Amino acid sequence: MEELNKEIREFQKTVDSSLSSDDGIGITANVKASEDGSGADLEAIKGMLSEVNSQLAKEEEGYLAEQKIQEQLQKELDDYEKKMSLMEAITDKTNSVQVLTRQTSELEQTLASLGEELQRRCRCQHCEAENLEVLSLLLQGDQDMEVS
């Protein structure tokens, strides 16, 4: 775009210098001179102007195409950022579930060992028979404590 602007400025300088006259008559005299004698200069200027206009149109098309590509890339970047934040949230939740699973496993092991200890305490030391009466009394004692 900067090169195009530079070419336009140069073209304008060229047109200004070709339209101004050295004899001081002005632009209208140059236009009349062009109309009278040298239509070739006018045609050359028109040709240059149409060339600049076509180049300007091409540059504008290229600029619009690049702008569209940039917008698409920005949209893709936004989508990837959203996906990334969702993946981070899923990872965090997965880690939380793993921690809870470990804690549950530890609690299950503790519960199993407490159950074994309870059964051991309710067995007769001499005959190794389970004393269900003692177990039910212990359980009732636990329920009474929970109510209180």
Stockholm file with secondary structure:
# STOCKHOLM 1.0

chainA/1-148         MEELNKEIREFQKTVDSSLSSDDGIGITANVKASEDGSGADLEAIKGMLSEVNSQLAKEEEGYLAEQKIQEQLQKELDDYEKKMSLMEAITDKTNSVQVLTRQTSELEQTLASLGEELQRRCRCQHCEAENLEVLSLLLQGDQDMEVS
#=GR chainA/1-148 SS CHHHHHHHHHHHHHHHHHHSCTTSCCHHHHHHHHHHTCHHHHHHHHHHHHHHHHHHHHHHHHHHHHHHHHHHHHHHHHHHHHHHHHHHHHHHHHHHHHHHHHHHHHHHHHHHHHHHHHHHHTBCTTTCCBCHHHHHHHHHHHHHHHHC
#=GC SS_cons         CHHHHHHHHHHHHHHHHHHSCTTSCCHHHHHHHHHHTCHHHHHHHHHHHHHHHHHHHHHHHHHHHHHHHHHHHHHHHHHHHHHHHHHHHHHHHHHHHHHHHHHHHHHHHHHHHHHHHHHHHTBCTTTCCBCHHHHHHHHHHHHHHHHC
//
